[in-house]
Amino acid sequence: MMLFGAGLYLIFLVLILWFVKCARGKSLGDLFEDNDHHHHQILRMIEKYPRGGTWSQHRSWMEEVVSEK
């Protein structure tokens, strides 16, 4: 159980470091603006395929949405 806890702390540390690397010098508003486009692509895909599907279907749907622009 101790190893599991240490693993969770390691994962948390990696996520924090990754966030700091991506957010360096940017405000929270800048981070939201950077991800806004991707967020709307995902929303369009969910509107077209609300019931979901397999992972391969999801990937092809995302390619379809990205190519629509």
Biopython code that builds the backbone (N, CA, C, O; Angstrom):
import numpy as np
from Bio.PDB.StructureBuilder import StructureBuilder

atoms = [
    (1, "MET", "N", (0.818, -1.187, 0.000)),
    (1, "MET", "CA", (0.000, 0.000, 0.000)),
    (1, "MET", "C", (0.869, 1.261, 0.000)),
    (1, "MET", "O", (0.506, 2.272, -0.601)),
    (2, "MET", "N", (2.008, 1.192, 0.674)),
    (2, "MET", "CA", (2.913, 2.341, 0.734)),
    (2, "MET", "C", (3.450, 2.660, -0.665)),
    (2, "MET", "O", (3.605, 3.829, -1.018)),
    (3, "LEU", "N", (3.730, 1.632, -1.453)),
    (3, "LEU", "CA", (4.236, 1.816, -2.808)),
    (3, "LEU", "C", (3.172, 2.484, -3.687)),
    (3, "LEU", "O", (3.485, 3.326, -4.528)),
    (4, "PHE", "N", (1.925, 2.098, -3.478)),
    (4, "PHE", "CA", (0.825, 2.696, -4.236)),
    (4, "PHE", "C", (0.734, 4.195, -3.948)),
    (4, "PHE", "O", (0.586, 4.997, -4.870)),
    (5, "GLY", "N", (0.821, 4.568, -2.683)),
    (5, "GLY", "CA", (0.782, 5.982, -2.303)),
    (5, "GLY", "C", (1.936, 6.765, -2.886)),
    (5, "GLY", "O", (1.761, 7.889, -3.355)),
    (6, "ALA", "N", (3.121, 6.168, -2.856)),
    (6, "ALA", "CA", (4.293, 6.834, -3.439)),
    (6, "ALA", "C", (4.110, 7.009, -4.945)),
    (6, "ALA", "O", (4.514, 8.027, -5.507)),
    (7, "GLY", "N", (3.506, 6.027, -5.592)),
    (7, "GLY", "CA", (3.236, 6.121, -7.025)),
    (7, "GLY", "C", (2.274, 7.249, -7.347)),
    (7, "GLY", "O", (2.448, 7.967, -8.331)),
    (8, "LEU", "N", (1.251, 7.401, -6.504)),
    (8, "LEU", "CA", (0.296, 8.494, -6.715)),
    (8, "LEU", "C", (0.969, 9.854, -6.551)),
    (8, "LEU", "O", (0.711, 10.774, -7.327)),
    (9, "TYR", "N", (1.832, 9.980, -5.540)),
    (9, "TYR", "CA", (2.560, 11.236, -5.360)),
    (9, "TYR", "C", (3.471, 11.520, -6.552)),
    (9, "TYR", "O", (3.606, 12.672, -6.965)),
    (10, "LEU", "N", (4.088, 10.495, -7.101)),
    (10, "LEU", "CA", (4.948, 10.668, -8.268)),
    (10, "LEU", "C", (4.135, 11.134, -9.471)),
    (10, "LEU", "O", (4.553, 12.043, -10.188)),
    (11, "ILE", "N", (2.987, 10.523, -9.693)),
    (11, "ILE", "CA", (2.121, 10.941, -10.801)),
    (11, "ILE", "C", (1.678, 12.388, -10.613)),
    (11, "ILE", "O", (1.676, 13.169, -11.565)),
    (12, "PHE", "N", (1.303, 12.743, -9.384)),
    (12, "PHE", "CA", (0.883, 14.110, -9.086)),
    (12, "PHE", "C", (2.022, 15.092, -9.356)),
    (12, "PHE", "O", (1.792, 16.158, -9.926)),
    (13, "LEU", "N", (3.224, 14.752, -8.961)),
    (13, "LEU", "CA", (4.380, 15.611, -9.189)),
    (13, "LEU", "C", (4.635, 15.808, -10.681)),
    (13, "LEU", "O", (4.914, 16.923, -11.120)),
    (14, "VAL", "N", (4.541, 14.743, -11.452)),
    (14, "VAL", "CA", (4.744, 14.832, -12.902)),
    (14, "VAL", "C", (3.689, 15.741, -13.527)),
    (14, "VAL", "O", (4.012, 16.554, -14.393)),
    (15, "LEU", "N", (2.433, 15.615, -13.100)),
    (15, "LEU", "CA", (1.373, 16.475, -13.626)),
    (15, "LEU", "C", (1.613, 17.944, -13.283)),
    (15, "LEU", "O", (1.402, 18.822, -14.120)),
    (16, "ILE", "N", (2.050, 18.207, -12.065)),
    (16, "ILE", "CA", (2.343, 19.580, -11.660)),
    (16, "ILE", "C", (3.485, 20.153, -12.497)),
    (16, "ILE", "O", (3.394, 21.283, -12.977)),
    (17, "LEU", "N", (4.560, 19.381, -12.675)),
    (17, "LEU", "CA", (5.697, 19.859, -13.469)),
    (17, "LEU", "C", (5.296, 20.106, -14.920)),
    (17, "LEU", "O", (5.728, 21.084, -15.530)),
    (18, "TRP", "N", (4.466, 19.217, -15.473)),
    (18, "TRP", "CA", (3.994, 19.376, -16.856)),
    (18, "TRP", "C", (3.165, 20.656, -16.974)),
    (18, "TRP", "O", (3.323, 21.408, -17.936)),
    (19, "PHE", "N", (2.284, 20.909, -16.003)),
    (19, "PHE", "CA", (1.472, 22.117, -16.017)),
    (19, "PHE", "C", (2.345, 23.367, -15.932)),
    (19, "PHE", "O", (2.125, 24.328, -16.670)),
    (20, "VAL", "N", (3.328, 23.361, -15.044)),
    (20, "VAL", "CA", (4.215, 24.518, -14.888)),
    (20, "VAL", "C", (4.970, 24.779, -16.188)),
    (20, "VAL", "O", (5.138, 25.931, -16.587)),
    (21, "LYS", "N", (5.426, 23.716, -16.849)),
    (21, "LYS", "CA", (6.144, 23.862, -18.119)),
    (21, "LYS", "C", (5.234, 24.491, -19.182)),
    (21, "LYS", "O", (5.661, 25.378, -19.921)),
    (22, "CYS", "N", (3.991, 24.032, -19.254)),
    (22, "CYS", "CA", (3.056, 24.557, -20.254)),
    (22, "CYS", "C", (2.595, 25.968, -19.926)),
    (22, "CYS", "O", (2.326, 26.752, -20.837)),
    (23, "ALA", "N", (2.499, 26.304, -18.659)),
    (23, "ALA", "CA", (1.939, 27.582, -18.242)),
    (23, "ALA", "C", (2.981, 28.663, -18.021)),
    (23, "ALA", "O", (2.629, 29.781, -17.644)),
    (24, "ARG", "N", (4.221, 28.372, -18.240)),
    (24, "ARG", "CA", (5.289, 29.329, -17.955)),
    (24, "ARG", "C", (5.048, 30.657, -18.672)),
    (24, "ARG", "O", (4.996, 30.718, -19.901)),
    (25, "GLY", "N", (4.903, 31.706, -17.884)),
    (25, "GLY", "CA", (4.750, 33.050, -18.429)),
    (25, "GLY", "C", (3.368, 33.366, -18.971)),
    (25, "GLY", "O", (3.182, 34.426, -19.568)),
    (26, "LYS", "N", (2.401, 32.496, -18.787)),
    (26, "LYS", "CA", (1.061, 32.734, -19.311)),
    (26, "LYS", "C", (0.092, 32.955, -18.163)),
    (26, "LYS", "O", (0.243, 32.395, -17.077)),
    (27, "SER", "N", (-0.899, 33.779, -18.427)),
    (27, "SER", "CA", (-1.947, 33.971, -17.433)),
    (27, "SER", "C", (-2.982, 32.860, -17.601)),
    (27, "SER", "O", (-2.937, 32.095, -18.565)),
    (28, "LEU", "N", (-3.901, 32.784, -16.663)),
    (28, "LEU", "CA", (-4.963, 31.780, -16.754)),
    (28, "LEU", "C", (-5.814, 32.020, -17.994)),
    (28, "LEU", "O", (-6.242, 31.067, -18.646)),
    (29, "GLY", "N", (-6.061, 33.273, -18.320)),
    (29, "GLY", "CA", (-6.810, 33.615, -19.528)),
    (29, "GLY", "C", (-6.110, 33.131, -20.785)),
    (29, "GLY", "O", (-6.749, 32.629, -21.710)),
    (30, "ASP", "N", (-4.780, 33.285, -20.812)),
    (30, "ASP", "CA", (-4.007, 32.801, -21.964)),
    (30, "ASP", "C", (-4.136, 31.286, -22.117)),
    (30, "ASP", "O", (-4.267, 30.781, -23.231)),
    (31, "LEU", "N", (-4.099, 30.573, -21.007)),
    (31, "LEU", "CA", (-4.236, 29.116, -21.058)),
    (31, "LEU", "C", (-5.599, 28.708, -21.592)),
    (31, "LEU", "O", (-5.712, 27.770, -22.381)),
    (32, "PHE", "N", (-6.644, 29.426, -21.152)),
    (32, "PHE", "CA", (-7.986, 29.126, -21.657)),
    (32, "PHE", "C", (-8.083, 29.412, -23.150)),
    (32, "PHE", "O", (-8.681, 28.631, -23.890)),
    (33, "GLU", "N", (-7.504, 30.519, -23.599)),
    (33, "GLU", "CA", (-7.530, 30.861, -25.020)),
    (33, "GLU", "C", (-6.787, 29.819, -25.852)),
    (33, "GLU", "O", (-7.226, 29.484, -26.952)),
    (34, "ASP", "N", (-5.679, 29.308, -25.347)),
    (34, "ASP", "CA", (-4.907, 28.297, -26.071)),
    (34, "ASP", "C", (-5.712, 27.021, -26.294)),
    (34, "ASP", "O", (-5.555, 26.361, -27.322)),
    (35, "ASN", "N", (-6.566, 26.672, -25.347)),
    (35, "ASN", "CA", (-7.306, 25.413, -25.429)),
    (35, "ASN", "C", (-8.726, 25.575, -25.940)),
    (35, "ASN", "O", (-9.440, 24.583, -26.081)),
    (36, "ASP", "N", (-9.152, 26.793, -26.220)),
    (36, "ASP", "CA", (-10.523, 27.049, -26.648)),
    (36, "ASP", "C", (-10.853, 26.340, -27.957)),
    (36, "ASP", "O", (-11.925, 25.749, -28.086)),
    (37, "HIS", "N", (-9.954, 26.392, -28.917)),
    (37, "HIS", "CA", (-10.190, 25.773, -30.225)),
    (37, "HIS", "C", (-10.411, 24.267, -30.088)),
    (37, "HIS", "O", (-11.350, 23.717, -30.663)),
    (38, "HIS", "N", (-9.549, 23.610, -29.329)),
    (38, "HIS", "CA", (-9.675, 22.162, -29.142)),
    (38, "HIS", "C", (-10.960, 21.813, -28.407)),
    (38, "HIS", "O", (-11.601, 20.804, -28.702)),
    (39, "HIS", "N", (-11.330, 22.649, -27.454)),
    (39, "HIS", "CA", (-12.557, 22.424, -26.692)),
    (39, "HIS", "C", (-13.768, 22.433, -27.622)),
    (39, "HIS", "O", (-14.656, 21.590, -27.495)),
    (40, "HIS", "N", (-13.804, 23.389, -28.560)),
    (40, "HIS", "CA", (-14.937, 23.470, -29.474)),
    (40, "HIS", "C", (-14.946, 22.318, -30.472)),
    (40, "HIS", "O", (-16.016, 21.884, -30.897)),
    (41, "GLN", "N", (-13.782, 21.820, -30.852)),
    (41, "GLN", "CA", (-13.738, 20.643, -31.717)),
    (41, "GLN", "C", (-14.360, 19.442, -31.015)),
    (41, "GLN", "O", (-15.135, 18.700, -31.618)),
    (42, "ILE", "N", (-14.028, 19.253, -29.768)),
    (42, "ILE", "CA", (-14.582, 18.130, -29.004)),
    (42, "ILE", "C", (-16.081, 18.296, -28.830)),
    (42, "ILE", "O", (-16.824, 17.319, -28.931)),
    (43, "LEU", "N", (-16.541, 19.517, -28.569)),
    (43, "LEU", "CA", (-17.978, 19.742, -28.437)),
    (43, "LEU", "C", (-18.712, 19.415, -29.732)),
    (43, "LEU", "O", (-19.791, 18.825, -29.696)),
    (44, "ARG", "N", (-18.133, 19.797, -30.888)),
    (44, "ARG", "CA", (-18.757, 19.465, -32.178)),
    (44, "ARG", "C", (-18.839, 17.961, -32.375)),
    (44, "ARG", "O", (-19.842, 17.454, -32.878)),
    (45, "MET", "N", (-17.791, 17.244, -31.983)),
    (45, "MET", "CA", (-17.808, 15.796, -32.138)),
    (45, "MET", "C", (-18.884, 15.170, -31.243)),
    (45, "MET", "O", (-19.591, 14.256, -31.667)),
    (46, "ILE", "N", (-19.003, 15.659, -30.020)),
    (46, "ILE", "CA", (-20.001, 15.116, -29.096)),
    (46, "ILE", "C", (-21.412, 15.406, -29.607)),
    (46, "ILE", "O", (-22.309, 14.581, -29.436)),
    (47, "GLU", "N", (-21.619, 16.576, -30.238)),
    (47, "GLU", "CA", (-22.930, 16.884, -30.809)),
    (47, "GLU", "C", (-23.285, 15.924, -31.942)),
    (47, "GLU", "O", (-24.435, 15.504, -32.065)),
    (48, "LYS", "N", (-22.294, 15.577, -32.772)),
    (48, "LYS", "CA", (-22.555, 14.667, -33.894)),
    (48, "LYS", "C", (-22.740, 13.222, -33.447)),
    (48, "LYS", "O", (-23.544, 12.493, -34.027)),
    (49, "TYR", "N", (-22.002, 12.801, -32.419)),
    (49, "TYR", "CA", (-22.013, 11.411, -31.965)),
    (49, "TYR", "C", (-22.231, 11.356, -30.447)),
    (49, "TYR", "O", (-21.317, 11.001, -29.703)),
    (50, "PRO", "N", (-23.432, 11.705, -29.991)),
    (50, "PRO", "CA", (-23.653, 11.796, -28.542)),
    (50, "PRO", "C", (-23.602, 10.452, -27.809)),
    (50, "PRO", "O", (-23.389, 10.427, -26.596)),
    (51, "ARG", "N", (-23.789, 9.355, -28.509)),
    (51, "ARG", "CA", (-23.809, 8.055, -27.841)),
    (51, "ARG", "C", (-22.415, 7.450, -27.698)),
    (51, "ARG", "O", (-22.242, 6.435, -27.022)),
    (52, "GLY", "N", (-21.432, 8.064, -28.327)),
    (52, "GLY", "CA", (-20.065, 7.554, -28.208)),
    (52, "GLY", "C", (-19.829, 6.342, -29.082)),
    (52, "GLY", "O", (-20.636, 6.015, -29.952)),
    (53, "GLY", "N", (-18.718, 5.686, -28.840)),
    (53, "GLY", "CA", (-18.354, 4.523, -29.629)),
    (53, "GLY", "C", (-17.022, 3.970, -29.166)),
    (53, "GLY", "O", (-16.578, 4.231, -28.048)),
    (54, "THR", "N", (-16.397, 3.211, -30.032)),
    (54, "THR", "CA", (-15.105, 2.616, -29.697)),
    (54, "THR", "C", (-14.002, 3.664, -29.850)),
    (54, "THR", "O", (-14.222, 4.750, -30.387)),
    (55, "TRP", "N", (-12.815, 3.310, -29.366)),
    (55, "TRP", "CA", (-11.692, 4.240, -29.451)),
    (55, "TRP", "C", (-11.332, 4.531, -30.902)),
    (55, "TRP", "O", (-11.026, 5.676, -31.233)),
    (56, "SER", "N", (-11.359, 3.531, -31.776)),
    (56, "SER", "CA", (-11.024, 3.765, -33.191)),
    (56, "SER", "C", (-12.077, 4.658, -33.851)),
    (56, "SER", "O", (-11.737, 5.490, -34.692)),
    (57, "GLN", "N", (-13.346, 4.497, -33.481)),
    (57, "GLN", "CA", (-14.378, 5.383, -34.007)),
    (57, "GLN", "C", (-14.141, 6.810, -33.523)),
    (57, "GLN", "O", (-14.253, 7.762, -34.296)),
    (58, "HIS", "N", (-13.817, 6.949, -32.257)),
    (58, "HIS", "CA", (-13.565, 8.275, -31.687)),
    (58, "HIS", "C", (-12.426, 8.969, -32.433)),
    (58, "HIS", "O", (-12.528, 10.153, -32.755)),
    (59, "ARG", "N", (-11.358, 8.250, -32.706)),
    (59, "ARG", "CA", (-10.224, 8.846, -33.420)),
    (59, "ARG", "C", (-10.626, 9.289, -34.821)),
    (59, "ARG", "O", (-10.244, 10.372, -35.263)),
    (60, "SER", "N", (-11.397, 8.458, -35.523)),
    (60, "SER", "CA", (-11.809, 8.840, -36.876)),
    (60, "SER", "C", (-12.780, 10.020, -36.836)),
    (60, "SER", "O", (-12.737, 10.883, -37.714)),
    (61, "TRP", "N", (-13.648, 10.068, -35.837)),
    (61, "TRP", "CA", (-14.556, 11.208, -35.699)),
    (61, "TRP", "C", (-13.787, 12.482, -35.429)),
    (61, "TRP", "O", (-14.123, 13.532, -35.976)),
    (62, "MET", "N", (-12.748, 12.411, -34.585)),
    (62, "MET", "CA", (-11.951, 13.602, -34.302)),
    (62, "MET", "C", (-11.229, 14.077, -35.556)),
    (62, "MET", "O", (-11.131, 15.282, -35.792)),
    (63, "GLU", "N", (-10.724, 13.152, -36.360)),
    (63, "GLU", "CA", (-10.081, 13.539, -37.620)),
    (63, "GLU", "C", (-11.084, 14.219, -38.529)),
    (63, "GLU", "O", (-10.755, 15.193, -39.206)),
    (64, "GLU", "N", (-12.303, 13.713, -38.548)),
    (64, "GLU", "CA", (-13.369, 14.299, -39.368)),
    (64, "GLU", "C", (-13.680, 15.721, -38.899)),
    (64, "GLU", "O", (-13.815, 16.623, -39.726)),
    (65, "VAL", "N", (-13.792, 15.932, -37.610)),
    (65, "VAL", "CA", (-14.100, 17.254, -37.068)),
    (65, "VAL", "C", (-12.953, 18.218, -37.313)),
    (65, "VAL", "O", (-13.193, 19.383, -37.630)),
    (66, "VAL", "N", (-11.723, 17.769, -37.176)),
    (66, "VAL", "CA", (-10.554, 18.618, -37.392)),
    (66, "VAL", "C", (-10.477, 19.049, -38.856)),
    (66, "VAL", "O", (-10.125, 20.190, -39.154)),
    (67, "SER", "N", (-10.805, 18.140, -39.761)),
    (67, "SER", "CA", (-10.720, 18.463, -41.186)),
    (67, "SER", "C", (-11.836, 19.410, -41.628)),
    (67, "SER", "O", (-11.693, 20.074, -42.655)),
    (68, "GLU", "N", (-12.948, 19.494, -40.880)),
    (68, "GLU", "CA", (-14.047, 20.379, -41.231)),
    (68, "GLU", "C", (-13.664, 21.842, -41.083)),
    (68, "GLU", "O", (-13.990, 22.658, -41.945)),
    (69, "LYS", "N", (-12.982, 22.180, -40.011)),
    (69, "LYS", "CA", (-12.587, 23.560, -39.678)),
    (69, "LYS", "C", (-13.693, 24.464, -40.032)),
    (69, "LYS", "O", (-13.586, 25.676, -39.840)),
]
sb = StructureBuilder()
sb.init_structure("model")
sb.init_model(0)
sb.init_chain("A")
sb.init_seg("    ")
for serial, (resi, resn, name, xyz) in enumerate(atoms, 1):
    if name == "N":
        sb.init_residue(resn, " ", resi, " ")
    sb.init_atom(name, np.array(xyz, "f"), 0.0, 1.0, " ", f" {name:<3s}", serial, name[0])
structure = sb.get_structure()
